[in-house]
Amino acid sequence: MTRVLPAILVAALAAASFAGCAKAEPPTPRFKTAIEKCDIRGEDGVEYADEGASLILSTAGEDDFGSGMITWSDVECVLKRTKATEATLNRMLSTRALDGMQDASWKGVEASWTYHPDNGFNISLEDTALESERD
């Protein structure tokens, strides 16, 4: 019994040290599911950040025409999949370059966005549940 206890302790410490070596966390299930359901695959304008707790979407502006970036329809699909309200979608569609950075939140998602004709529509989504788990 005296030799078994140290062996168990060594095994437990080894397992704990390897647990910290795992790759970065995958995207939050809600964001990953939305991207998959909207059939957005490997396109420019989609970026996961903050260990998967954030999703950044960027559409093409006039300066980016023909760049293969995602479209407003792609963004709208993701927003609807994350349960954004119609009022929020309307605010986003009504955003002008002069309005600057805008923000909204719904069902555990915080969003901030800008629009400029030259740069397109750019939005950052944060899963607040995952953000609180990371702290």
Beta strands, then each sheet from edge to edge (+ up, - down):
strand 1: 46-49
strand 2: 54-58
strand 3: 102-106
strand 4: 109-116
strand 5: 120-127
sheet 1: 1+ 2- 5+ 4- 3+
end
